[in-house]
Amino acid sequence: MDWIKKTTLIVSIVLVSGFLIYATSTESKNKITHEGTARYFPTSIDFAGEQAPLQITDVRERLDRELLINANLDATTLLIIKRANRAFPIIEPILAKYNVPDDFKYLAVIESGLVNAVSPAGARGVWQFMPQTAKENGMEVNEIVDERYHLEKSTEAACKYLLDAKAKFGSWTLAAASYNGGMNGVNKQIEMQKVTNYYDLLLNDETSRYVFRILALKEIMKSPAKYGFSVNTDELYVNLPSKKLRLIALLMI
């Protein structure tokens, strides 16, 4: 019977060891889920100078959700942090030129991950413009040219849209929400619900999460180490050398 006892002991040791390895791995992967809310949750946060009312339980929980999700999307969030070193120096001065708050660069982050993405609906570029909206805001979009892929021009177009939205709603937070839900869509809900604060509005799931996703990425990207992201300077993506070419069209007669 000794061999049975020895075999049972060995199996028990293997199982316990395996469990400990798994537990350690899981704890490491889920960087902020087991550390307690107080260690990562901000005491206050604002979007474009407009404070989020974190004293409201619902608001805290909605922000907490986006912080947890994006802090644990390891590869995706790490890539965004690296890309920001390339994209933000182009976006930031254009926002400043148009007097659009710097926080709107994080809107571009959640729209596209700072790449020239293409959505199933047909939105394109870092700022994810639909063709008609792009044209309405001064971009050329046709079978040959698509300026939605031009970061400088698409950022200028986004500024024009956001300035119009701010003039309409009187709030940068609602202007940001309208970038996702549309000016007409957000305005319709404001008129129906008789409230003028984004945090009081009942919106569809995507738009109701939209500003919270911006806030979460802002918080994580401003304090990456706090959320478990460590990136060396030499790992950040840099702008690639480029030059402008003037093309002359020749008409063949």
Beta strands, then each sheet from edge to edge (+ up, - down):
strand 1: 46-47
strand 2: 50-51
sheet 1: 1+ 2-
end
